[in-house]
């Protein structure tokens, strides 16, 4: 269950980052709610996960999910470039996070 909390924490981090983008594009109550709600839930779920998962592993997985998710969201929703090198480095982050999970 703690790994589910950690994965959800990473996904809510992506929601928070998308909220930052929305606030920068068009500040509104909704965009601020997405930003604050996303990061609040992210930190809450991260703290739940860290009760059983070592801090270093939890933080690395959380930031890995947030990084990959934010880059993918940028490519899918905000017109950011989709070149091969970006995809290669996204793959490296995923492999690194999976390696930490296997070692933990």
MOBEL-V234350 format. One record per backbone hydrogen bond with DSSP energy under -1.0 kcal/mol. NH is the residue of the N-H (numbers start at 0). CO is the residue of the C=O. If there is no record, write none. Layout:
<<NH & CO> <NH & CO>>
//
This chain:
<<4 & 0> <5 & 1> <6 & 2> <7 & 3> <8 & 4> <9 & 5> <10 & 6> <11 & 7> <12 & 8> <13 & 9> <14 & 10> <15 & 11> <16 & 12> <17 & 13> <18 & 14> <19 & 15> <20 & 16> <21 & 17> <22 & 18> <23 & 19> <24 & 20> <25 & 21> <31 & 27> <32 & 28> <33 & 29> <34 & 30> <35 & 31> <36 & 32> <37 & 33> <38 & 34> <39 & 35> <40 & 36> <41 & 37> <42 & 38> <43 & 39> <44 & 40> <45 & 41> <46 & 42> <47 & 43> <48 & 44> <49 & 45> <50 & 47> <51 & 48> <52 & 48> <57 & 53> <58 & 54> <59 & 55> <60 & 56> <61 & 57> <62 & 58> <63 & 59> <64 & 60> <65 & 61> <66 & 62> <67 & 63> <68 & 64> <69 & 65> <70 & 66> <71 & 67> <72 & 68> <73 & 69> <74 & 70> <75 & 71> <76 & 72> <77 & 73> <79 & 73> <86 & 82> <87 & 83> <88 & 84> <89 & 85> <90 & 86> <91 & 87> <92 & 88> <93 & 89> <94 & 90> <95 & 91> <96 & 92> <97 & 93> <98 & 94> <99 & 95> <100 & 96> <101 & 97> <102 & 98> <103 & 99>>
//
